[in-house]
Amino acid sequence: MIYRKDTGEIMGAHIIGLHAADLIQEAANAIAQKQSVTELSKFVHTHPTLSEVLDEAYKRAEVKPVEVSA
């Protein structure tokens, strides 16, 4: 998962393996809709499924808003 640490916006994703084509679609939709990892971490992913891999990636992403000094 490649994302902006200041906004959480997903910029890209790499998925390698047997079911990569199935999993990449969720990441592609998130990029197209400009969703953040913070928003996506609140979605429910069924258990046990391969989509839990993305759920874990969203939940482990750290978003640190940039502080603007006046």
N, C-alpha and C positions, 0 to 999 in steps of 0.2 A: 504494500500500500504506500503510495507516494502522495503526500498531502502537505498543505501549507500549515505550518505550526501556529501561525498567528490567527488564521480563520478556520482551520479544520477542513477547508475545501479539498476534495480529492482531485488530484492532478493526474493520477495514473495508477495502474496496478499490474503486477506480474503474478500469474498463476501458472504453475507447471504441474503436470500430472495427468492421470487417466481421465479425470472429469473436469479438466480445466475449461473446456468449452461451455460446460453447464454453469460453472461458477463465475466466469468472467462477465456474464450478462448482467448480474447484479451490480458489479462495479461500473460497467459501462453505463447503465441507467443512472446510477448515482452521479457520475461525471456529467452526463447530459443534462440532468436536472439541477446541477450545482448544489448537491446536498453535502453537508459537512459530516465528518466522522462523529461529531457530537450528536447530530440528529439521528444518524444511522445506528449509533450504539444503543438507542432506545427502542429499536425495532425488535420484534420477537422472531427468533429463528427456531424452527422446530428441532427437537432432539429425539433421537440421534440422526443427524443428517450432515452432509458435507458442507452445507451453507453455514454451519457453525464456525467454520474456519474464518469466514469473513466477519462474523459476529465478534469473534475474539480479536481480530485485527482492529475493528472499529473501537472496541472497548479499551484496547491497550494504547491507542493513539493518544498522545499528549498534545493538547491545544493550549497555547500560552498567548493570550491576547497581547498585542504590542501596546505599551503604555506611551501615550503622547503627552509630553510635558508642555505646559503653556508658557 
